[in-house]
Amino acid sequence: MRIHCLQHVPFEGPAAIADWAAKRGHSLVISRLYAGEALPSPDVFDWLLIMGGPMNIYQELQYPWLAAEKACIDQALAAGKTLLGICLGAQLLAERLGSPVYAGAEREIGWWPLHLTEAGRQSNLFGEMDEPLQAYHWHGDTFELPVGADCLASSSACVQQAFLYDQRVLGLQFHFEFTAQSMRRLIDHCAEEIVPGNYVQSVEQMLAAPPAVFERLHETLYRLLDRLASVDRTT
């Protein structure tokens, strides 16, 4: 399987997703949009992976490549590709599917649990997973559920945490892919966003996560990606 990743900043790459791809024998190519690298055409990939970033989806003046990225997403949607968007990537998917993206009532940063909706529990992707799911969060914006999509998971701070559209477009507002190293890089680059809030943990709280937390996180990630790949091969 050919996976193409759209990366928005140097410190938010595919992390454990790259490890999963290598172990499963999938190719992974990255377009580093912040460095001016070219966007792919739909014929060169099977999956389009859209990563996170500190920018907002509506900041096209500050980040001119956003407009071209949105056109790339539109092309992938029209071509029937599988798309996986994480954090900013999920917001971009929601926006391209016609939903508004806006500032959430709460900023959500740190380790916060996810709860599956009934649609999530019945889905091929999250069904029979133990709840609550551990996840790492870093976002201020949220979005409305796209028409025709199912909301699969929520948290206390954010209703729209995961959605599935057409069995092939998956948006995850949270992070399963982070490693201890990639979490540290995000904290180092975006520390100014860590301000007091109901769902904002301190740096010390975030860094206190033991290795076992990341092991469980990646077990869940691998299970989810394996299931998405299985769906992709049968459609």
Secondary structure, DSSP 8 states (H G I E B T S, - for coil): -EEEEEE-STT---THHHHHHHHHT-EEEEEEGGGT-----GGG-SEEEE---SS-TT-TTT-THHHHHHHHHHHHHHTT-EEEEETHHHHHHHHHTT--EEEEEEEEEEE--BEE-HHHHHSTTTTT--SSB--EEEEEEEE---TTEEEEEE-SS-S-SEEEETTTEEEESSBSS--HHHHHHHHHHSGGG----TTB--HHHHHT--HHHHHHHHHHHHHHHHHHHHHHHT-
